[in-house]
Amino acid sequence: MSNAYAVACVEKIIRADESRRYIVVSAPGKRDKDDKKVTDLLYLAKDKFDRGENFFEVFEVIKTRFLDLERELQVDAKLECELEEIKDKIAGGASRDFVASRGEYLSAKLLAKKLDVPFCDTQNLVWFEGDNLALDKTIDCLRQALAGLPMAVLPGFYGSNELGIKTFTRGGSDITGALVAAAVRADVYENWTDVDGIFTADPRKDTTARFVEKLTYKEMYALALRGANVLHKDAVYPVEAAGIKINVRNTFNPDCKGTIIAD
């Protein structure tokens, strides 16, 4: 979701298979090596406010990024109004989790408008008790909310606890995707990223890295504990418990079948 080209790739993938019904998105990432992720910019804006510094310049970068995307995608997602509300909430002392969550929120709004399908906010569907995911409640809420929707776009990374919006750790959109897959009893949880699947090491740093066609859930846990970051480690349990396989695939190389994670 980093730029219009990436969104076009996402749209093509979704429209290529009508069984792809529920789409969970992340915030826009880097467009090149010198760029910044939107979530990092949101954290920076919040930190500047908390230190009593002017955060408007940073926020203008975020605003421009989203409004440019909206224009390039030729949709009207009413993002300018949304962005002004977010800026006001930062200035009003909104929580760090709320501010960080807005990248996924706006990203999902954009894609929903582009696909012309409902936007389904996870704020009151993914639940935490303090810092811990309330799994059963979350699955029930997601299942009820999506039961009447043949297709929907949902923001990843956040839900709510008793204090308001609560985020997962970074990369948490993977977890949201797994929760949605479990809730709708999906045949497969497709996790689309920017590499062809799981490798024995980072192929961008290690030329001896080997592509892995299939892994067990247990093997994926072990890789995650050793620092593999293609898939968030906490994204495995919800689908493993539901007996749903995971398919890690490359948004920019959809002809590659990716890595299957299953029993």
Phi, psi and omega per residue, in radians:
M1 nan 0.308 -3.030
S2 -1.284 -0.513 -3.135
N3 -2.686 3.126 -3.068
A4 -1.109 -0.609 3.117
Y5 -1.105 -0.778 3.134
A6 -1.089 -0.723 3.117
V7 -1.127 -0.670 3.090
A8 -1.091 -0.681 3.080
C9 -1.114 -0.750 3.110
V10 -1.064 -0.812 -3.134
E11 -1.057 -0.744 -3.139
K12 -1.080 -0.742 3.120
I13 -1.084 -0.806 -3.107
I14 -1.105 -0.771 -3.071
R15 -1.326 -0.235 -3.140
A16 -1.319 -0.260 -3.080
D17 -2.583 1.978 -3.061
E18 -1.195 -0.207 3.099
S19 -1.392 -0.142 3.039
R20 -1.426 1.665 -2.931
R21 -1.892 -0.553 -3.069
Y22 -2.149 2.072 -2.988
I23 -2.000 2.162 3.099
V24 -1.901 2.244 -3.052
V25 -2.037 2.734 3.014
S26 -1.761 3.050 3.021
A27 -1.282 2.757 3.092
P28 -1.023 2.311 3.114
G29 -1.663 -2.762 -3.127
K30 -1.265 2.437 3.046
R31 -1.545 -0.393 3.066
D32 -2.748 3.069 -3.021
K33 -1.121 -0.395 -3.115
D34 -1.646 -0.025 -3.092
D35 -1.455 2.993 3.063
K36 -2.074 2.542 3.046
K37 -1.234 2.524 -3.138
V38 -1.034 -0.692 -3.140
T39 -1.075 -0.688 3.090
D40 -1.103 -0.685 3.108
L41 -1.157 -0.667 3.106
L42 -1.144 -0.752 3.069
Y43 -1.059 -0.708 -3.141
L44 -1.109 -0.744 3.111
A45 -1.062 -0.766 3.122
K46 -1.115 -0.766 -3.138
D47 -1.096 -0.703 3.109
K48 -1.085 -0.774 3.122
F49 -1.066 -0.783 -3.095
D50 -1.103 -0.497 3.121
R51 -1.527 0.039 -3.136
G52 1.388 0.302 3.135
E53 -1.699 2.857 3.127
N54 -1.324 2.078 -3.120
F55 -1.749 -0.002 -3.011
F56 -1.112 -0.635 -3.114
E57 -1.122 -0.761 3.088
V58 -1.115 -0.723 -3.113
F59 -1.152 -0.577 3.095
E60 -1.091 -0.591 3.075
V61 -1.115 -0.779 3.106
I62 -1.091 -0.816 -3.122
K63 -1.053 -0.820 -3.139
T64 -1.067 -0.705 -3.136
R65 -1.023 -0.841 -3.094
F66 -1.271 -0.713 -3.133
L67 -1.179 -0.602 3.046
D68 -1.119 -0.743 3.111
L69 -1.082 -0.791 3.138
E70 -1.030 -0.757 3.139
R71 -1.169 -0.771 -3.112
E72 -1.150 -0.552 3.119
L73 -1.445 -0.151 3.105
Q74 1.014 0.832 3.067
V75 -2.219 2.839 3.067
D76 -2.100 1.577 -3.119
A77 -1.684 0.164 3.125
K78 1.005 0.659 -3.055
L79 -1.272 -0.488 -3.127
E80 -1.071 -0.747 3.092
C81 -1.130 -0.751 3.126
E82 -1.051 -0.766 -3.106
L83 -1.149 -0.673 3.098
E84 -1.129 -0.656 3.096
E85 -1.139 -0.715 3.131
I86 -1.127 -0.750 3.107
K87 -1.045 -0.754 3.129
D88 -1.101 -0.654 -3.125
K89 -1.235 -0.635 3.047
I90 -1.075 -0.801 3.131
A91 -1.123 -0.411 3.120
G92 -1.577 0.075 3.071
G93 1.576 0.467 3.123
A94 -0.978 2.673 -3.079
S95 -1.150 2.758 3.112
R96 -1.060 -0.698 3.138
D97 -1.159 -0.721 3.098
F98 -1.030 -0.854 -3.093
V99 -1.059 -0.809 -3.113
A100 -1.099 -0.542 -3.067
S101 -1.287 -0.271 -3.000
R102 -1.238 -0.349 3.073
G103 -1.128 -0.824 3.102
E104 -1.164 -0.703 -3.139
Y105 -1.005 -0.880 -3.108
L106 -1.236 -0.613 3.110
S107 -1.085 -0.757 3.123
A108 -1.180 -0.661 3.087
K109 -1.032 -0.767 -3.130
L110 -1.105 -0.864 -3.083
L111 -1.169 -0.670 3.100
A112 -1.033 -0.739 3.124
K113 -1.174 -0.705 3.138
K114 -1.116 -0.696 -3.137
L115 -1.469 -0.243 -3.070
D116 1.050 0.839 3.079
V117 -2.264 2.866 -3.105
P118 -1.103 2.497 2.934
F119 -1.581 2.251 -3.109
C120 -2.146 1.827 -3.058
D121 -1.258 2.349 3.131
T122 -1.497 0.001 -3.067
Q123 -0.949 -0.764 -3.119
N124 -1.915 0.424 3.126
L125 -2.111 -0.579 3.077
V126 -1.767 2.103 -2.980
W127 -2.072 2.490 3.079
F128 -2.101 2.605 2.915
E129 -1.919 1.754 -2.957
G130 1.190 -2.098 3.121
D131 -1.679 -0.071 -3.014
N132 -1.770 2.377 3.120
L133 -1.104 2.272 3.011
A134 -1.567 1.524 -2.932
L135 -1.086 -0.900 -3.064
D136 -1.101 -0.761 3.121
K137 -1.100 -0.728 -3.142
T138 -1.090 -0.826 3.141
I139 -1.053 -0.754 3.130
D140 -1.086 -0.798 -3.112
C141 -1.138 -0.769 3.123
L142 -1.109 -0.745 -3.121
R143 -1.077 -0.770 3.140
Q144 -1.157 -0.744 -3.086
A145 -1.167 -0.615 -3.050
L146 -1.625 -0.161 -3.069
A147 -1.007 -0.635 -3.096
G148 -1.694 0.127 -3.098
L149 -1.978 2.000 3.116
P150 -1.177 -0.348 3.138
M151 -2.779 2.595 3.125
A152 -2.852 2.743 3.005
V153 -1.972 2.293 -3.114
L154 -2.172 2.500 3.021
P155 -1.364 2.422 3.060
G156 -1.554 -3.120 2.905
F157 1.487 -0.373 -3.037
Y158 -2.503 2.819 3.009
G159 -2.652 -2.405 -3.131
S160 -2.523 2.696 2.871
N161 -2.236 -2.882 -3.058
E162 -1.146 -0.278 -3.116
L163 -1.698 -0.207 -3.094
G164 2.309 -2.650 -3.094
I165 -1.125 2.387 -3.131
K166 -2.298 2.314 3.137
T167 -1.782 2.732 2.904
F168 -1.310 3.120 2.971
T169 -1.237 2.929 -3.086
R170 -0.968 2.474 -3.046
G171 1.491 0.130 -3.021
G172 -1.221 -0.171 3.052
S173 -1.093 -0.490 3.041
D174 -1.025 -0.703 -3.118
I175 -1.175 -0.771 3.115
T176 -1.004 -0.775 3.120
G177 -1.032 -0.731 3.123
A178 -1.144 -0.679 3.121
L179 -1.131 -0.740 3.111
V180 -1.117 -0.771 3.118
A181 -1.022 -0.759 3.129
A182 -1.152 -0.701 -3.094
A183 -1.126 -0.682 -3.091
V184 -1.647 0.088 -3.136
R185 0.952 0.917 -3.096
A186 -1.159 2.709 3.034
D187 -1.268 -0.605 -3.116
V188 -2.663 2.549 3.010
Y189 -1.796 1.860 3.099
E190 -1.521 2.120 3.102
N191 -1.920 1.826 -3.068
W192 -1.615 2.239 -3.079
T193 -2.364 -2.698 -3.089
D194 -1.998 0.285 3.034
V195 -2.283 2.868 -3.009
D196 -1.254 -0.189 -3.131
G197 2.709 -2.608 -3.128
I198 -1.617 2.340 3.073
F199 -2.080 2.839 3.113
T200 -1.221 -0.320 3.065
A201 -2.740 3.042 3.126
D202 -1.205 1.956 -3.084
P203 -1.143 -0.307 3.111
R204 -1.372 -0.273 -3.114
K205 -2.044 -0.414 -3.048
D206 -2.219 1.915 -3.092
T207 -1.237 -0.232 3.124
T208 -1.600 0.006 -3.128
A209 -1.050 2.365 -3.136
R210 -1.889 2.444 3.064
F211 -1.285 2.412 -3.134
V212 -1.951 2.061 -3.094
E213 -1.319 -0.618 -3.079
K214 -2.555 2.432 3.102
L215 -2.335 2.686 2.939
T216 -1.490 2.857 3.068
Y217 -0.996 -0.745 -3.114
K218 -1.068 -0.740 3.122
E219 -1.140 -0.623 3.110
M220 -1.165 -0.713 3.056
Y221 -0.992 -0.792 -3.099
A222 -1.105 -0.734 3.103
L223 -1.102 -0.746 -3.136
A224 -1.087 -0.699 3.131
L225 -1.176 -0.423 3.113
R226 -1.555 0.071 3.027
G227 1.895 0.002 3.083
A228 -1.109 2.278 -3.028
N229 -2.116 0.316 3.091
V230 -1.171 -0.671 -3.133
L231 -2.286 2.274 3.127
H232 -1.064 2.322 -3.075
K233 -1.018 -0.565 -3.102
D234 -1.406 -0.013 3.096
A235 -1.471 -0.169 -3.071
V236 -1.386 -0.774 -2.977
Y237 -1.011 -0.847 -3.081
P238 -1.000 -0.687 -3.128
V239 -1.434 -0.575 3.065
E240 -1.062 -0.796 -3.136
A241 -1.082 -0.533 -3.131
A242 -1.604 -0.020 3.138
G243 1.241 0.546 -3.107
I244 -1.831 2.246 3.123
K245 -1.341 2.699 3.087
I246 -1.893 2.397 3.052
N247 -2.157 1.906 3.129
V248 -1.559 2.121 -3.028
R249 -2.386 2.915 -3.059
N250 -1.781 2.077 3.125
T251 -0.990 -0.572 -3.039
F252 -1.719 0.071 3.054
N253 -2.540 1.115 -3.005
P254 -1.163 -0.246 3.101
D255 -1.280 -0.350 3.071
C256 -1.310 2.317 -3.045
K257 -1.354 -0.221 3.046
G258 1.316 -2.888 -3.125
T259 -1.856 2.330 3.065
I260 -1.723 2.303 3.063
I261 -2.036 2.071 -3.070
A262 -2.775 3.126 3.069
D263 -1.112 nan nan
